[in-house]
Amino acid sequence: MRSFLLAAALGALAVPAFAAAPATAPADPLRAGAEAARDRALSDPTAYDFVESLTTDVGPRLAGTEASVRARDWGIARLTALGFKNVHAEAFPVTAWQRGAESAEVVSPHPQKLAILGLGGSVPTPPGGIEAEAVVFATYNDLLAAPVGSLAGKIAIVTQPMVRTAEGSGYGAANPIRRSGASEAARRGAVAYLHRSLATGESRLPHTGALNYQKDAPRIPAAALSVIDAELLDHMAARGQPIRIRLKLESSETPSQSWTVTGEIPGAVHPEQVIIVGGHLDSWDPGTGAIDDGTGMAITVAAARLAGGGHAPRRTLRVALFGAEEMDFSDDAFTAAHKAELPNIVAVGESDEGADRLWALALPKDAAKLPEMKTLATVLAPLSIYVSPEPSRFGGSDIGGLTMAGAPTIAFHQDASRYFDWHHSADDTLDKVDRAQLSQNVAGWASLLYILANSDVDLHPAAAPAPAKP
């Protein structure tokens, strides 16, 4: 494998990024074009340069804040400089949440500072903060089993760890702890909620993320503890002594707007037929949003550019830099803006899981049987990527509405073993990007986009046959 990648990379260095087509047409021009795009990707600097500039020139960019305005302008300028056409920003309303001063500490039995980050969307504490007895739950199910009223006036804490998995399923399994925990604690009378960060590393840096308050529960302040501090509270609870905690959060919310930036490589034969791919432009504020989701945007932007191959593809390639994924605003806005295009959407896909190696591709039901997708499987094989027999079900948070509406969805699976060590934390920075793995990721996407954009393949599930007449 290593020798193949080295040979491909060295071969790619010998030709310009947009090589002219050979004088003699190959036996399978679709495969040859996809292989050329794949091989160019292994040495193309576009994706890394994209992330380096984003993290250096913009930095963290919460949706609806001043930083998101800079990110919008940067995105427009970047796509334009890369040669995309019809570059523009689509505005939509958001509620801008901003972090203020934050602190937490154990008051008794032994005073200790705690490392926390408020959850996105959390209400603030009263100006003087909250001091109360804490109840530590080893699992989220233990919290759910607590009777209504049993946490009156207390701070509920869940210290359940997240499981490390290569495909990221441990995050999905733990997500209710962050998303719904505050409301569940409030239903039982709690005045505040803390949980162990949804993280797989052993850093003392906490990991933030959005919560979703339920309409039938009071809104209480909520924050994530670092993995280390959650374990500290486990040790304290094991001693059987009452634990008192002081918590202070000074967050705020204001009506605002955000923008999804899009650009296209227009199709020459069927410009109305569109392949939509992208990543999200917004990020959390502790780090610089390198792997969540600077690399997701970079991968799809670079892949679309490479799939264009220096000439107009048959179909239009559109990249979208979604403006507000972290707080759940982009999907509804993008779906509403583009639902009318649904009959002409060839495929939708999103990259939002870091930038490590791809290992599988999920396609819509029965699409893997199509000749063009069999060609794609051949092109992907040298990258150690296979086409999964399981159909795609979820392509990304920002395209969920289009998926539900029937748009054919493509979903690459990538190695997420180390992604949750850093995401949503101050450790989400440029140094976490592995350039070799990033290039393999781009190569996989470029192969797929080339075949989708330069063929007439139809990924919509075949219509069910009419019942036989009696």
Summary of the structure (lengths in Angstrom):
residues: 470
radius of gyration: 23.9
end to end distance: 56.7
largest distance: 81.0
contacts: 1709
relative contact order: 0.17
helix: 36%
strand: 23%
